[in-house]
Amino acid sequence: MRSLCARPWRTLPRSRPCLFPEVRLSKLKLAGFKTFVDPTTVLTPGSLVGVVGPNGCGKSNIIDAVRWVLGETRASALRGESMQDVIFNGSTTRKAVSRASVELVFDNAEGKAAGQWSRYAEISVKRVLDRSGESTYYINGVHVRRKDVIDLFLGTGLGPRAYAIIEQGMISRIIEARPEDIRGFLEEAAGVTKYRERRKETEGRLRDARDNLARLDDIRMELGERIAHLEAQAEVAARYNALNGAHVQKQQLLWLLKRNEARTELERSRAELGEASARIDADNARLQELEGRVEAARDAQFAASEAVHVAQGDLFAVSAEVARLETELQHVGEARKRLEARLAQLE
């Protein structure tokens, strides 16, 4: 049988600070974890609490729950073959559940906990596992990493594989342990482990930083080559832009000159067209006048034809006048045709 110490981290000397100097475990909540299929709360009202009962009632499952919520990842340490074995798998009377959760609640009413969680009256650490194998951790309802939970208890003796959880056969294993294993227990009890872990993390970050610096040097050299190539391309592009700008400017100037010339030619053509139109109007007026005169002469000719035998002399005069007028009319008609042709060309 395993035994649970409700306050395994106990108060440490003032000269050796602890994350939980006087913080007490107040309750343990389980749901779907092994035999605790229904939500169950185990209260720990005192400094020393014993869990008693017949074999098979689930005492060891409480210890497994504490170890599991603190970040245990070995199924064998929880007496199972896989981590999903901690989820209630059903029985003859109950169906299997889809997930397991365990939550440790610590009383911090006096505000004596250290770190960022010290302002809370209660500090809860919770772990949830579903059938997909996804495990999530929470501290006071805030989603955190497994490392954050382990760091929370680092140096307190409380953890998935720390000495604070004493199970059957552990004393004999400690007695028979190798010197390096005993050293690990002593360092955990002395609060040195968390500093050693911090050192390992710092050394790891330093190694990563060195590797990153080496990669940055390579990247810097590569970027230097690319920058030189890009600078050459930029110079060519600048030269091209300058030439292209000059070409565009000259092209615009050429189009401006052509437009001005076309505008001048258009104005000149419009002036010529106006003059030609005025001449055509004058010629039309003259033509109408001549046509009237011709018509009058013809009328006179027709009127005089009856008296031709009387006014032969007048007839010759009138005929000559008619011939002259017809010739002039022909000239005017030809001039009109030339003007109309010129007008058509101008249009």
KAWORA-V458344 format. One record per run of one state. SS is the DSSP state (alpha for helix, beta for strand, coil for the rest). FROM is the first residue (numbers start at 0). TO is the last residue. If there is no record, write none. Layout:
BEGIN
SS | FROM | TO
SS | FROM | TO
END
This chain:
BEGIN
coil | 0 | 18
beta | 19 | 19
coil | 20 | 22
beta | 23 | 30
coil | 31 | 31
beta | 32 | 32
coil | 33 | 34
beta | 35 | 35
coil | 36 | 38
beta | 39 | 42
coil | 43 | 57
alpha | 58 | 68
coil | 69 | 74
alpha | 75 | 77
coil | 78 | 81
alpha | 82 | 85
beta | 86 | 86
coil | 87 | 97
beta | 98 | 106
coil | 107 | 111
beta | 112 | 112
coil | 113 | 120
beta | 121 | 129
coil | 130 | 133
beta | 134 | 138
coil | 139 | 140
beta | 141 | 143
coil | 144 | 144
alpha | 145 | 152
coil | 153 | 168
alpha | 169 | 174
coil | 175 | 177
alpha | 178 | 188
coil | 189 | 191
alpha | 192 | 304
coil | 305 | 310
alpha | 311 | 345
coil | 346 | 346
END
